[in-house]
Amino acid sequence: MLSKTYAIAKKAERHNLAKLITCAIILLPANLAFSAPTYLGSEPSGEADSVKFTQKVNIILAQDSTQVPLSIRYGGTEARGGFVLMQLTAPNRDTTQPAYGGKLRLYDVHLAKMFETSHFLCQQFRGVSGYEWVYSAGNGSIRMGNFKIPCRLASEMASTYGLGKPERTSIAKDTEGGPPESDVYSIPILDITGSKVQRWMNFVQNFKPTSRDM
């Protein structure tokens, strides 16, 4: 595919960049040529289209190897006290199970996903204070509690642990009078490796929910 694209590019010296990008998109495999995600509150513009194209390429390059089964959705359209409500639901009833055959538990990975997603969204929407997560296990039958993650704390964790490769993350949102829709983002994961594993587990153990309804 790359050699074919290169050949077209050589023959298209007089074409502008927009036309070359169009050719590249046409040559993408069908399973990768999905619609680029849109951010809530964004307005259509030439700059926005460029951002969407870049986001689309990043999603194609995102790694799937670190993903665990879970679903994320917006919990509401209005921020409460500056915090946007989010929901993370895991299918597992026992969140103490090892996530990757090592020390990290599913619970640790779920909390990491909350921080990763919060940090990403905080960078996209500067007007919010943070994100409040309603965490459930057992496909929603087990309430694990509500976790408030301020943007400041999310940024601090990203700096402390570093960010690794991006991971495809789907975030569902309700639509007025229609079925739920999902935006797919390319969100870098926290680099929780080596000596950082135990450090993260210690942090998670002390990061308590603001409320719990079991």
N, C-alpha and C positions, 0 to 999 in steps of 0.2 A: 504494500500500500504506500509506504514511504517513497520507494523508488518511482512509482507512478506519479505521486504528488510532485516529486523533484523534477521529473520530466516535463510536467505541465508548467511548473514554475519557470523553467528555462525558456519555454516557448512563449511565455506570457510576460516578457520583459516590459512591454508597454502598458500592461494592465496595472491598475492601482491595487493597493493592499486589500481593499474591501473585496474585490473580485477574487483575489487569491484565497482569502479566508473562506469565501463561499465555496470554492472548489474543494478546499480541504474538508469542509463540513460534509459535502456531498459524498466524499470518498470514505467517510467514517462508516464502520460496520453498522448495520441497522440496529443492533441491540445497544449501541452507545449513543445513537442520535436521538436522545430524548430531549424534552424541552428543558431549557435552562431554568433554574429556580428563580423565583421572584421574592424579594424581601417585603415584609409588611410595611405599608406606608410609603413605598417607593413610587416615584412618578416616572412614566416613560420618557426617556430622553436618549440622545446619542451616547452620552456618558454612561447611562444606566445599561444600555445595550452592550457596551464594551465590558462592563463589570459582569453582566450575565454570561457573556461568552467566556471570560476568564474563569468564572465560577464553574461553568460547564466543563472546561478542560480539566480543572482541578478535581472535579468529581470523577472523571474518567481515570485519573491517576491515583485516586484514593485507594488505600489498602483495606482489605476486608479481613485480614488474618486475625485481628485483635477483637473482632466484634463478638458480642454475646447476645443472645435473644432478649430483646426488650422493645418497648414502644414508648415514644415521646410525643406529647401533644400539648398544645397551648391550652391552659386551663381557663382562660377568659381573655377578653379583649381589653379590659381596663386594668391598669396597674393599681394595686392596693398599697397605699403608703409609699409609692415609688417602686414597689416590687411587682413584677409581672408573674402571674401564677402559671406554673408548668406542671405537667403530670409525667412521671416515669413509672411504667408498669412492667414488671417482670413476670414471666410465666412460672418461674420456679417458686415452690413453697418454702424450700430450705435455702436461704441465701448464704448459709455458712459453707456451702459446698465450694471446693476449689474451683477457680475459674479457668486456669490453664495448667492444672496439674502441679502447681507450685504453692507458695504461701498465700498468694492473693485469693480472697474469697469473692464470690459473686457480689456480696455486699460492698466490698472495697471497690470493685470495678464499677458498680452502679453509682456509687458516690463520685468516682472519678469522672464518669460520663456527665454527671450533673455539673461538675466544676468546668469541664472542658466546654460543654455547651453554653454554660453561663458566660464564660470568658469570651467565647466567640460572639454571642448575641450582644454582650455589653459593648463590643467594638463596633457592631453594626448599628445599634440604637443607643446613642449617647445620652438620651434624655431620661433613662431609667436608672434607678438606684441599684437594682439587682434582680434576682429571680428567686421566687419561693416555690420549692418543689414538693408536690404531693407524691410521696413514694409508696408504691404498693407492690406486693408480691402475690404469688398464686393467682395470676391473671386478674388482679384487682380485689381478691377476696380477703387479703391480709394487709391492713394498713400499717406501714412501717414508720409513718410520721411525716411531718412537714419540715423541710430543711430550707432555711433562708441563706442565700449566698449573695452577699453584696458584691458589686462589681470590683470594688477595691480588693476584697479577699480573693476573688477569682483571678485577678491580675497577679496578686502576690503568689498564689500557688503556681501559676504559669511560669513566673520568673524563677521560683524556687526549684521546680522539678524540670523545667524546660519542656518544649513542645516537640513531639516526634512527628511521624508521618500522618497525613490526613486520613480520616476514616469517614466513609459515607454514613451520613446520619439523616434519617427522615423525621421530619417534625410535622405532625398532623395539626390541622386547624379546622374549626367549624366554619361553615359558610351559611349565609342567610338563605333559608329556604331550599338548601341543596345538600347533597351528601358531603361528608368531610373530604377535604383535600390535603395533600401532603407536599411540602417543599423538601427537596433533598439538598443537603449542604455538605461541603467537604470540610470537616472540622478536625484540626490537629489534636492528637491525643497527648496526654501528659506522659512524660518519659519516666515511668515508674519502673526502673530496672536496677539490678544490682543492690547496692546498699540502700537505695531509695525505697525499696519494697517495704522493709520493716518500718522505715520512717513514715511512709504513707499510712500503713496500718495503725501506727500509734496515733497519727493525726485523726484518722477516721474514728478511732475508739473514743476520742475526746470531743469529736464534733457531734454534739447531741441535737436531736430534732427540737424545734420550738414547741411542737405539740405532737401528741401521739394518741391515736384512737384505734385500739386493737380490737 
